């Protein structure tokens, strides 16, 4: 069970915003939707060889308090640890049994 004292990191959740560029294309920018204290737990890390290069991957669970801004959250959003400046792709968003906290499954380093 997560306690308030476990939320020692800070994360940002952002989504992509496509703005027409006037030439028939789009310019993509990131809009920060939410900044929150979080607990980050690494589930697994590994290295694989892809296309003749060594690629590292990391899977982790980020736990934050549930809040109204998460109602629209999707797996197309990105999560960034503001302390380390690492960005992660969101794989799933799961509230706990009381909907007090939300677990966000993330992955990085996938090519």
N, C-alpha and C positions, 0 to 999 in steps of 0.2 A: 504494500500500500504506500502510495506516494504522500509525503508530508511537505508542507510549505518550505521547510529547511533544505529539502532535496533539490530545489529549483535554483541551482547556483550558476548556470550559464544564461546567456541571453541570445535569443534567436529572432530572426525576421522571416516572416512569410511574405512572399511576393508573387505577383502574377504578371504575365506578359500582357501588354496593351499594344494593339496594332493600330497605328495611325496612318491614314492615307498620305502618301508623299507627293501627290499631285501628278505623278507620272504613270499611274496605273498600278503601282506597287504599294508596299507598306513599310513603315519604319517600326520596329519592335523595341519597346522600352519596358523596363521593369517598374512596377508600382508596388511599393511596400504597403501591405494591407494590415499587418499586425507585427508588433514588437512585443515580446513577452519573455519573462524568466522561464527557464526550462531545465529539465534533467536530461542529460544525454548519456545513453548507455550503448556501448559498442557491442553488437551481437557477434559479428564475425568480420574478419579481414583476411584477404588473400591476394595472391598474385597469379596471373595467368599469362600465357604467351599468346598474343593475338597479332596476326599479320607480321610475325617475326619480331615483335616488340614486347617487352615486359609491361604489363598493365596491372595496376593494383586496384582492388575494389574494397569497399568498406560498407557494411550494412549496420545500421544503428536504429535505435528507438529513441525518439525525442518525446518527452512527456511535458505537457503544459496544462494550465488550468483551462477548462472549457469556457468559452466566451462567445457572445453573439457574432463576432467577426468571423468565426469558424463555420457559420451556417452555410456559406457559399464556397468553402474550401474544396479544392479538387486536386486530383493527382497531377494536373498540368501545372500546378504552382511549384515554386522552389522554396527551399528552406536554407537559410544562411546562418551559420554560427558567427555572431558579431565579434567574438573574441579571437577566433582563429581565421576568420574571413573565408572559411570553406563553405562551398555551396553544394547542396544535396538535392537529388531528384526525389520527390515524394512518391511512394508506392502505395500507401494506404493510410487512411485516417480512421481511427477507432476510438470511440468514447468508452470510458470504463463503465462498470456496472451501475454506478450512481450518477453518471454524466457530470461528475465533478472535474475530472481530468480527461485529457485526450492523448492517446498514443499515436505518434506519427512515425510510420515505418519509412526510412529513407535509405538511399543508396548513392554512393559516389564512385567515380572512377570508371564507370561503364563506358566502353567505347562502342 
